Amino acid sequence: AALLISTRKRGAATYAQTLQNIPETQVTTLDNGLRVASVESNQPTCTVGLWIEAGSRYEDTKTNGAGFFMEHMAFKGTKKRPGSAFEKEVESLGAHLNGYSSREQTAFYMKALSKDMPKAVELLGDLVQNCALEDSQIEKERGIILQELKEMDSNLAHVTFDYLHATAYQGTALAHTVEGTTENIRKLTRADLASYIDTHFKAPRMVLAAAGGISHRELVDAAKQHFTGAPFTYKGDSVPALPRCRFTGSEIRARDDGLPLAHIAFAVEGPGWADPDNVVLNVANAIIGRYDRTFGGGKNQSSRLAALAVEHNLCHSFEPFNTSYSDTGLFGFHFVSDPLSIDDMMFCAQREWMRLCTSATESEVTRAKNCLRNAMVAQLDGTTRLCENIGSHLLHYGRYIPLEEWEARISAVDARMVRDVCSKYIYDKCPAIAAVGPIEQLLDYNRLRSAMYWIRL
């Protein structure tokens, strides 16, 4: 037993050793502007992905949904590999191919054996350069997407956050939903999808990222071989500028007393990705914590708001969020509650915000920083999360920020910084509010706005 304990201790790395032993991220920019980045390890698998600076923010009211439609069409075959052949080639590798689109980025990534990395790069290159866009497949996917939109309407949390963007950024591109409208999906044509690809799938707006048991040199060689088509022949042509978006303090209420629970999202304008205030705001969110009725702990949870939620049965769940974009963001919280608990939950949540602005303590900041550290090192579990971080970082920050640098930023946060930064973004600011369900008890906007500051005598 003593020998077993000793062996376990030798095999355990400290937190500091973990940060120091992370392999360096290597980045190479090809002549056409494509950035190739990777982290090498001794794992038998790898994740290779393409992250593209394109999303619903780059669409207008007529083309909203084109990016989401394109994401669906990407897996339906290419000009070189018809639909069934493409699927069989992916399956023959035993690989997992996936993708997603958001308001500012689109991604396609594949998890495969490390030895199959060159083939994964070839398939990704074919996918974005030679998408077939067959009319029969377009009509088939149109029906699938319309069905997805119906299913999304039943996801009230998703609907609430779409409403939050619609009211916070009304009249601007960030107000668009990622999936687009039903009307648009019915009208989008093959020409619309082809135009979307030609406009946004440009090499300087893309990052080819990989993590796992691969060689950076081999990754670069594969990229040079397979990313050379028309979209990757960079001739200095301009790419569409990022549409400017303006935050507006306002609200959307969709009252439906037939629903059992109310969904409320409450937010102020937050900073963009590259703003250093994001680290402090993430610490503030860790202080607030999150809660769900399925959690254990009850009144003994470290989060004050969670303890109040348990003691007074304020809500079914709540979670803070800090959603960042290139030049703006949404900092707030979302909760689900019974119709008669809305007022009490809003009062406690806003009071917790005011407490962060005026009296956050060192002990709770220390606890919150440890929570962030735990979430940070969890990114090392598996190659997919690490690959996604690399691709997203290069799009958002222009470089990959190593965990050691994040650790230094987190360590520098203290209670005074939390109070100052929270006051900067929260105190006496006009919020954006989205509410869905039986929300009769939700107070008037002016009453909620008046709780964004404290009057001290």
Backbone hydrogen bonds, N-H to C=O, Kabsch-Sander energy under -0.5 kcal/mol:
donor,donor_aa,acceptor,acceptor_aa,energy
5,I,1,A,-2.4
6,S,2,A,-2.3
7,T,3,L,-2.3
8,R,4,L,-2.2
9,K,5,I,-2.2
10,R,6,S,-1.9
11,G,7,T,-1.5
12,A,8,R,-0.8
12,A,9,K,-0.7
18,T,14,T,-2.2
19,L,15,Y,-1.8
20,Q,16,A,-1.9
21,N,17,Q,-1.9
22,I,19,L,-0.7
26,Q,24,E,-0.6
26,Q,38,S,-2.5
28,T,36,V,-3.0
30,L,28,T,-0.6
30,L,34,L,-3.0
33,G,30,L,-1.9
35,R,206,M,-1.5
36,V,28,T,-3.4
37,A,35,R,-0.5
37,A,208,L,-2.7
38,S,26,Q,-2.1
39,V,210,A,-1.6
41,S,212,G,-2.0
46,C,112,A,-2.9
47,T,211,A,-2.4
48,V,110,M,-2.7
49,G,209,A,-3.0
50,L,108,F,-3.4
51,W,49,G,-0.5
51,W,207,V,-2.9
52,I,106,T,-3.3
53,E,205,R,-2.6
54,A,52,I,-2.1
56,S,102,S,-1.4
57,R,103,R,-2.4
58,Y,55,G,-1.8
59,E,56,S,-1.4
64,N,60,D,-1.3
66,A,63,T,-2.4
69,F,65,G,-2.3
70,M,66,A,-2.6
71,E,67,G,-2.1
72,H,68,F,-1.5
73,M,69,F,-2.1
74,A,70,M,-1.7
75,F,72,H,-0.9
76,K,73,M,-1.8
78,T,81,R,-3.6
79,K,130,N,-2.4
86,F,82,P,-2.8
87,E,83,G,-2.2
88,K,84,S,-2.4
89,E,85,A,-2.1
90,V,86,F,-1.9
91,E,87,E,-2.5
92,S,88,K,-2.3
93,L,89,E,-0.7
93,L,90,V,-0.8
94,G,91,E,-1.3
95,A,90,V,-1.6
96,H,111,K,-2.4
97,L,95,A,-0.5
98,N,109,Y,-2.7
100,Y,107,A,-2.0
102,S,105,Q,-2.6
106,T,52,I,-2.3
107,A,100,Y,-2.8
108,F,50,L,-1.9
109,Y,98,N,-2.5
110,M,48,V,-3.1
111,K,96,H,-2.5
112,A,46,C,-2.5
112,A,110,M,-0.5
114,S,44,P,-2.7
116,D,113,L,-1.6
117,M,114,S,-1.6
120,A,116,D,-2.2
121,V,117,M,-2.3
122,E,118,P,-2.1
123,L,119,K,-2.4
124,L,120,A,-2.3
125,G,121,V,-2.5
126,D,122,E,-2.2
127,L,123,L,-2.3
128,V,124,L,-1.9
129,Q,125,G,-1.5
130,N,126,D,-2.3
132,A,77,G,-1.8
138,I,134,E,-2.4
139,E,135,D,-2.2
140,K,136,S,-1.8
141,E,137,Q,-2.8
142,R,138,I,-2.1
143,G,139,E,-1.6
144,I,140,K,-1.5
145,I,141,E,-2.9
146,L,142,R,-2.3
147,Q,143,G,-1.7
148,E,144,I,-2.1
149,L,145,I,-2.5
150,K,146,L,-1.5
151,E,147,Q,-1.9
152,M,148,E,-2.5
153,D,149,L,-1.4
154,S,151,E,-1.1
155,N,152,M,-1.4
156,L,154,S,-1.2
159,V,155,N,-2.3
160,T,156,L,-2.5
161,F,157,A,-2.0
162,D,158,H,-1.9
163,Y,159,V,-2.3
164,L,160,T,-2.1
165,H,161,F,-2.1
166,A,162,D,-2.1
167,T,163,Y,-2.2
168,A,164,L,-2.6
169,Y,165,H,-2.3
170,Q,167,T,-0.7
172,T,169,Y,-2.0
175,A,169,Y,-0.5
175,A,172,T,-1.4
176,H,173,A,-1.6
181,T,64,N,-0.6
185,I,181,T,-2.4
186,R,182,T,-1.8
187,K,183,E,-1.0
187,K,184,N,-0.7
188,L,184,N,-2.3
193,L,189,T,-1.9
194,A,190,R,-2.6
195,S,191,A,-2.4
196,Y,192,D,-2.0
197,I,193,L,-2.1
198,D,194,A,-2.5
199,T,195,S,-2.1
200,H,196,Y,-2.3
201,F,197,I,-2.2
202,K,200,H,-2.1
203,A,231,P,-1.4
205,R,202,K,-1.7
206,M,203,A,-2.0
207,V,51,W,-2.2
208,L,35,R,-3.0
209,A,49,G,-2.6
209,A,207,V,-0.7
210,A,37,A,-1.5
211,A,47,T,-1.8
212,G,39,V,-1.8
213,G,45,T,-1.7
214,I,212,G,-2.2
219,L,215,S,-2.2
220,V,216,H,-2.6
221,D,217,R,-2.5
222,A,218,E,-2.4
223,A,219,L,-2.3
224,K,220,V,-2.6
225,Q,221,D,-1.6
226,H,222,A,-2.3
227,F,223,A,-2.2
232,F,229,G,-1.5
233,T,230,A,-1.5
234,Y,232,F,-1.0
248,T,168,A,-2.5
250,S,248,T,-0.8
252,I,433,I,-2.2
254,A,435,A,-3.0
255,R,253,R,-0.6
256,D,437,G,-2.1
259,L,256,D,-1.7
262,A,337,S,-2.8
263,H,436,V,-2.7
264,I,262,A,-0.5
264,I,335,F,-2.5
265,A,434,A,-2.8
266,F,333,F,-2.5
267,A,432,A,-2.5
268,V,331,F,-2.6
270,G,329,G,-2.3
273,W,325,Y,-2.2
275,D,272,G,-1.3
278,N,275,D,-1.8
279,V,276,P,-1.0
280,V,276,P,-0.7
281,L,277,D,-2.4
282,N,278,N,-2.2
283,V,279,V,-1.7
284,A,280,V,-2.2
285,N,281,L,-2.3
286,A,282,N,-1.8
287,I,283,V,-1.6
288,I,284,A,-2.0
289,G,285,N,-2.4
291,Y,318,F,-2.4
293,R,316,H,-1.8
295,F,292,D,-2.5
300,N,297,G,-2.1
301,Q,298,G,-1.2
307,A,303,S,-2.3
308,L,304,R,-2.2
309,A,305,L,-2.3
310,V,306,A,-2.1
311,E,307,A,-2.5
312,H,308,L,-2.6
313,N,309,A,-0.6
314,L,309,A,-1.2
316,H,336,V,-3.2
317,S,336,V,-1.4
318,F,291,Y,-2.2
319,E,334,H,-2.2
321,F,332,G,-2.8
323,T,330,L,-2.6
324,S,322,N,-0.7
325,Y,328,T,-2.9
329,G,270,G,-0.7
330,L,323,T,-2.9
331,F,268,V,-2.5
332,G,321,F,-2.4
332,G,330,L,-0.5
333,F,266,F,-2.2
334,H,319,E,-2.2
335,F,264,I,-2.3
336,V,317,S,-2.4
337,S,262,A,-2.0
341,S,338,D,-1.7
342,I,339,P,-0.6
345,M,341,S,-2.4
346,M,342,I,-2.6
347,F,343,D,-2.3
348,C,344,D,-2.3
349,A,345,M,-2.6
350,Q,346,M,-2.6
351,R,347,F,-2.0
352,E,348,C,-1.9
353,W,349,A,-1.8
354,M,350,Q,-2.2
355,R,351,R,-2.1
356,L,352,E,-1.9
357,C,353,W,-1.7
358,T,354,M,-1.4
359,S,355,R,-3.4
360,A,356,L,-0.6
365,V,361,T,-1.6
366,T,362,E,-2.4
367,R,363,S,-1.9
368,A,364,E,-2.3
369,K,365,V,-2.4
370,N,366,T,-1.7
371,C,367,R,-1.7
372,L,368,A,-2.0
373,R,369,K,-2.2
374,N,370,N,-2.1
375,A,371,C,-2.0
376,M,372,L,-2.2
377,V,373,R,-2.4
378,A,374,N,-1.2
379,Q,376,M,-1.3
380,L,377,V,-1.9
381,D,378,A,-1.6
382,G,380,L,-1.1
386,L,382,G,-0.7
387,C,383,T,-2.5
388,E,384,T,-2.5
389,N,385,R,-2.2
390,I,386,L,-2.1
391,G,387,C,-2.4
392,S,388,E,-2.8
393,H,389,N,-2.7
394,L,390,I,-2.1
395,L,391,G,-1.4
396,H,392,S,-2.9
397,Y,393,H,-3.4
398,G,393,H,-1.0
399,R,393,H,-0.8
401,I,399,R,-0.6
405,E,402,P,-0.6
406,W,402,P,-1.7
407,E,403,L,-2.8
408,A,404,E,-1.9
409,R,405,E,-2.1
410,I,406,W,-2.6
411,S,407,E,-2.7
412,A,408,A,-1.4
413,V,410,I,-1.5
418,V,414,D,-2.0
419,R,415,A,-2.5
420,D,416,R,-2.7
421,V,417,M,-2.9
422,C,418,V,-2.4
423,S,419,R,-1.9
424,K,420,D,-1.8
425,Y,421,V,-1.7
426,I,422,C,-3.1
427,Y,422,C,-0.9
428,D,452,M,-3.6
429,K,426,I,-1.8
432,A,267,A,-3.5
433,I,250,S,-2.3
434,A,265,A,-2.5
435,A,252,I,-2.2
436,V,263,H,-2.4
437,G,254,A,-2.3
439,I,437,G,-1.8
442,L,439,I,-1.7
447,R,444,D,-0.7
448,L,444,D,-2.0
449,R,445,Y,-2.7
450,S,446,N,-1.8
451,A,447,R,-0.7
451,A,448,L,-0.7
452,M,449,R,-1.7
453,Y,450,S,-0.6
456,R,454,W,-0.7
